[in-house]
Amino acid sequence: GPDGKWRFEIDDSASKLTGASHTQLGQTIEHKALFDAYPELRDLYVGSSSPHGGGHYMPKEPGRAPYIHVNSINERARRSILLHEIQHAIQDIEGFAVGGNSEAILRAAQVALTKAFNKGEKQLSGVAQAFSRLTPAQQNNIANRLYKRLVGETEARNVQLRQDMSPGE
């Protein structure tokens, strides 16, 4: 991959949701190939907090186990989002380039540009001034485009795109 690490692909085409929610991943999805390669994922908690689309993976932090939240209105979208978030868990396990979210990118950009402006760094000061003149919608648009270009997000979206492909495809 772009981070210089080897990867292999796990066939997701036979994976099936069990219908269980707010439980461990091993009880949420049937996916023999995944659990053969990453048995530790069986115990990963999967929950949901909203019927609206989306999801996120939260890595382990002191005092908190890693978990996945998947929010969707139908089973097809739930499976797709779950596979996307599982890929982020694999990235965490393997030390691969990770995903993110546009809000975090926007906050990081604002902090970095403010520091550059305050330090008087000539090249970045101009960027900081230009960025500050953008509307919040324009800033969010830039952050969203940067989010979509993160290596980990591209990789996770590719999992979604190939979820129903056979190994021969």
Disulfide bonds with the S-S distance in Angstrom:
none
